[in-house]
Amino acid sequence: MSDFREGLKADAEKVKEKPAMLGPDVDIGKFSLKTVQVEPISSPDKLAPQIAERAQEVGINTDENSRSGTFFQHDHSVILACQKKEIEGVDILSTSQALKQYDWLKDYWWKAVAVEMDKYTATAEIHQTGGYFIRSKPGVRLTMPVQACLFIGTQGLLQSVHNMIIAEEDSELHIITGCTTHPQVSSGMHIGISEFYVKKGATITFTMIHGWAEEVEVRPRTGAIIEEGGTFISNYICFKPVKSLQMYPVSYLMGRDSRVRYHTLLYGCGNSMLDVGSKAVLSGEGAKAEMTARAIGKDSAQIIARGYLVGEKAETKGHLECRGLLLSDKAKIHAIPELDAKTDGCNLSHEAAVGKIEEAQLCYLMSRGLNEDEATALIVRGFLDPEVPGLPEQIKQEVKRTVKLTSEKVM
């Protein structure tokens, strides 16, 4: 195992100064790896009140109702990793523990994301500070989601995690991940590597909710490999101010009739810089991809919404859609759709629209007794309403609750 990691670290060292192709460059060195060890807890309801409140805002259920299990990382300390006693067929571990327990995991490590992609992936290998391993075993279909929280509680901290998610053949796995900071933390950096492996006939539904602070830099790096008949559904929500966020998850649809759906909800406010996109490579016959993004720009926020479909085999279909709503003259939304059909028989399409709230809509709602702020909040909530096909009802309600809670706070 040591030789396996040493080779990867050597590759990472070669690119540790390499800027990312997209998004503003960040000086990683200004953030600290120093933090104190946090003691483990026995269940989510043992979290300190301030921490519990922030975790709940990003979808974490502290009483574990309707959850199959919980992973919680505070700074660099994994303080909880467990499934309910009555739940079988799922592994929830830290990735460091999983690498020790499963020798075969080295065959997956850095296969869906390249360690030499940029300095952020390099940092995640050289200075890995945690992450989770979640796996559903063959034929196991979990009815309740697993929840995971990555929490920063130290000012100016660098949190650099590597997550690994595997759905074995004919299994079904739902995950809600919430990322947030302590109320007293305003700055820091989060680098999150997430690798997804969707085996034959399996399904992963992954819902990630970000609730960082105004001076936090965020660099997720995500890849998914989807086999025959597999489905990967990715829902991403970011409603709070953040200094900069750059993410561009890529799915490789390798198997026949594989599926991917990306759904993104962005509320850019303050001076946030959000460069968010997704890419799907349709390599298996009959593969299908759907990407939808809803972006709202307020204050001086800058949003770039990207989408890229690559059709490599016949009988593949892909559609991407981006809608943007501007609530400020200083905010900007830039939609960048790309289609690349490499063979006959690909059916790829896109549509994009960016604009402001129509005056007629405001006037109508205000004529019904709402003031301007109430009318605007109602329009925003309707714009972000996540009518996501195939999303389990329980997770859909979680997303709706987050949309409602956030739209009430940010308006």
N, C-alpha and C positions, 0 to 999 in steps of 0.2 A: 504493500500500500504506500510506503514512503517513497519508493522509486516512482510510482504512478503520479504522486503529487509533485515530486521534485521536477519532473519533466514539464508539467504544466506551469509551475512557478517560473521555470527558466523561460518558457514562451512568454509568460506575462511580463517578466522583467524587460523583455525587448521592446514592449509597446507601452510601458508605464507612463510615457509622456505623450502618447499619441492622442490628439484631440478627436472628439467624435465628429462624424460627418455632418450631423445636424445639431442645432441648438447652440446656445452660448457656451463658451469654454468656462470651466470652473477650476480654480486653484484648489485642488484637493488638500494640499499641504496646510492650508489655513485652518483645517478642522482637526480636532484631537481624537486620538484613540483611547485616551485615558478616561476611565470611569471606575466606579466602585462595583463590586459584586453585589447583586441583589438576591436576597434569599428566596428560595422557591416557595410557592403557595400550593395548597391542596386543591383549590377550586377557584373559579373566577369570582365568586362572591367574597373572597378574601382580599380582593384588591382594595387599596386605599380609595376613599371616596372620590378625590379629585381625579385619580387615574381611571376609576370605574366610569365616571361621568364622560370623560373624553373617549373612552373605549366604546361606550354605548352610542356616541354620536357617529361612529364609523361602523355600526352594524354588529358590534359584539354584545352578545346576550350574557350578562353576568350571572344569571341564575341557571344558565344552560338549558332552559326550556327550548324544545325544538332544535337541539343540537346533538350531533353524534359524538363530538369531542372538541377539545380546545387546545390550541397552542398559543402561548403568550411569551413574547420576548421583550424584556425591559433593558434598553441599551444593548449590552452584549451578553446579558444573562438570560438564559432560557429558564423562566420561573415556573412554567407549567406546560406539560405535553402529555395529554392523556385522552382516552376515549371513555365513554360511559361503560360501566361494567356489563350492561346488558347488550352492548353493541359488539358484534363480532365481524371479522373480515376486513378490518381497516387498521393500518399502521399510522401512528402519529408520533414522530420522533424529531429531535433536532437532527440536522443533516450530519453533524459531526458524529453523533451516536449511530446514525444509520450507516455511515461509511465503515464504522467499526463492526457493526453487526452483520452487514450484508456485503460480502466481498464482490458480488456481481454488480454492485452499484457503480463501480468504477467504469463499467461499460456504458453507462449513461452520462457520466459526469462531463459537462461541456460538449455534448453532442448536438443539442438543439440550439445552443448559443456558442459562438466562438470566443474562446478566452482572449484571443488576440484582436478582437473587434476594435477596442479603444482603451483608453487609460482607465475607464470605469470598470470594464470587465477585468482588466489586469489587476486593479486594486482589489476587486472582490476575491481574486485567487490569492494574491500576495498577503492581504490583510483581511481574510474572512473573519467576520465577527458573529457568525450564527446563521440562522435560517431554519426552515422546516422541511421535513420529509413526510409526505402524506401519500399513502398508497391504498387503493381498494383492490382486494384480492379477486381472482377469477370468479365470475358469476355472481359477485356480491353487488346488490343494488341498494345503496343507502337511501332511505326515505328522508332523512334529516341531514342538513349540511354540517360539515366540519367548519369550525371558526378558527381564525388565526389572527393575532394582533402583533404588529411590529411597532414598538413604542419607544420614543426617544424622551428620556427624562433628564438629560444633562445638557446644559448650554454649550453650543459649539461642537457637539459630538459628531464623529464620523461613524455611521452604522452601515456596515457592508455585509450583506447577507446573501446566501445562495440557497434557493428553495428548489426542491425536487418533488414533482407531483406525477404519479403513475396510476393510470386506471388499467388494470389488467383485462384480459379478454372478457367481453360480455358483462363487464361491471359498470356501475354508474356511481359517480362521485360528484357531490356538490360542495363547494368551498366558498365561504365568505371571509375575505381578508380585509381587515381595517388597519390603516397606518395613521398614526397621529403623534402628537407631542404633549408633554406636560404643560399645563397653563402658564408656568413660569419660564418655559423655554421658547425663545423667539428665533434662534438660529441653529443651524446644524446641516448635516448632509446625509442623505439616505441613498445608498446604492443597493439595488435589489435585483439579483439574477434569479429568474424563474424559468425552469425547464419543465415542459409538459410532455408526457408520453401517453397517447391515447391508443390503446391496443385494439385489435380487431373486434368490431361490434360494441366497443365501449363508448361511454359518454362522460365528459367532464364539463360541468358548469362552474365557471369561476367568476365571482363577483368581487371586485376590488374597489374599496372606498378610501380615498385619500382625504385626510383632514389635517394637513401640516400647518406650520406657522409661517408668518410673512417673510422671514429671512432664511427659510430652509431651501436648499438645493436638492432636487430629486432626479435621480437617473436610474429608472428601471430598465432592465434588459431582459427581454422575454422571447422564448422560442417554443414552438409546439410541433411535434411530429405525430401525424394522424394516420393510422393504418386503415385497412379496408373496412368500410362500414362504420368507422368511428366518427364521433361528433364532438367538436370542441366549441363551447359557447363562452365568450368572454365579455363581461360587462364591466365597464370602468366608469367611476364617478369621481369627479374632483370639483368641489364647490367652495373651498376656502382659499384665501390668498396664499400664494407661495412665491418665493423669489423667482425660481425657474424650475420648469419641469420639461424633460425631454424623454419621450418614450416612443418606440416604434416596433411593437411586437410583430413577429413573423411566424406564420403557420405554413408548414410544409405538408400538403395533402398528398401523401404518398400512395395511399390505397384506393382501390376502386370504390366509388360511391361514398367517399369520405366527405365530411361537412365541417365548415367553420362559420361562426357568426360572431362578429365584433359589434358591440353596441357601446357608444361612448357618450357620456353626458359631462359637459364642461361648463363651469360658471367662473369665468375669469374676472377678477375684481382687483382693486388696488393697482399696484404696479406689476402684477404677475406677468411672467412670460411663459406661455404654454405652447410647446411644440409637440403635438400628439398625433400619432398616425397608426396605421396597421397595414400589413402586407400579407397577401396569401399567394402561395405558389401552388397552382393546380396541376399536380404531376400525375394523378391517378385518373383513369377514365371515369367519367360520370361525377367527378368531384365538383362540389358547389361551395361558393363563398358569398357571404352577405356582410356588408359593412354599413353601419349607420352611425352618424355622429350628429349630436345637437350641441351647439356652442353658443354661449351668451357672453358678450363682452361689455363690461361696465368700467367706469372710472378710466384709468389709463392702461388697462390690460391689453396685452398683445397675444393673439391666438393664431397659431398655424395648425390647420386640420388637414392631415394627409391621408391618402388612401391609394393603395397600389395593388392591382390584380394582375397576375401573370398566368396565362393559360398555356400549358405545355402539352396537353393531350386533347384529343377530340372528345366531344360530348361533355365538355366542361362548361359550367355557367358561373358567372360572378356579377354582382351588382354592388355598387357603392353609392351612398347618398350622404350629403352633408348639408345641414341647414344651420345658418348662423343668425343671431339676433343681437343687434347693437343697441345698448341702452345709454350710450355716451358718445359725444362727438370725438372724444380722444381715444376711445377704444378701437381696436382693429381686429378683424377676422380675415384670414387669408386661407381659402380652401384650395387644396392642390390634389385633384384626382388624376390617377395615371392608370392606363390600360395597356397591356402588352400581350397580344395574341401571337403565339409563336407557331401555330399550326392551324389548318382549316378545322372547322367544327367547334371553335370556341365561341361562346356567347357572353361577351363582357359589356357592361353598360355602367353609366354613372349619371348622377345629377347633383347639382350644387346650387344653393341660393343663400345669399346674405342680405339682410336688410334691417330696417328699424320697425318698431311697433307702429302699426297703422293708427293714425289719429282717429279714424272712425271707430276702431275697436275700443280705444280709451273713452271716447265720448259716449259710446253706447253703455259701457259698464258704469261710467260715472252718472249717467242718466238713471241708472237703476239703484243709485244710492251709495255707491262706493266712492271714496276719495281717490285721488290719482295714484297714491302709493298702493292702496289696496287693489285697484284695478290692474296696475302693473304687475303686482305679485301674482295675481290670478292668471294673467296671460303667461307669465314666466313658468308657473307651475304646470299649466296646460302644455306649454312648449316642451317641457322636459319630461312629461308623463311617459314612463317607460313601457309602452305597449310592445313587449318583446315576444315574438313568436317562440314557443317551445320552452319558455322560462317557467320553472316550477312555481306554482302559485305562492308557496311560502316565501321564496326568494323575491318574487315580484312584489309581494306586500312589504318586504323589508326595504326594497329599493324605493317604493312609493312613499314609505314612511320617511326615509332619508330625504327624498325630494321635498316633501311637505315641510319637514323640520327645517331644512336648510333655506328654502325659499322664504320662509317666515323670518329667519334670522338675518339674511343678507340684504333684504330689501329695505 
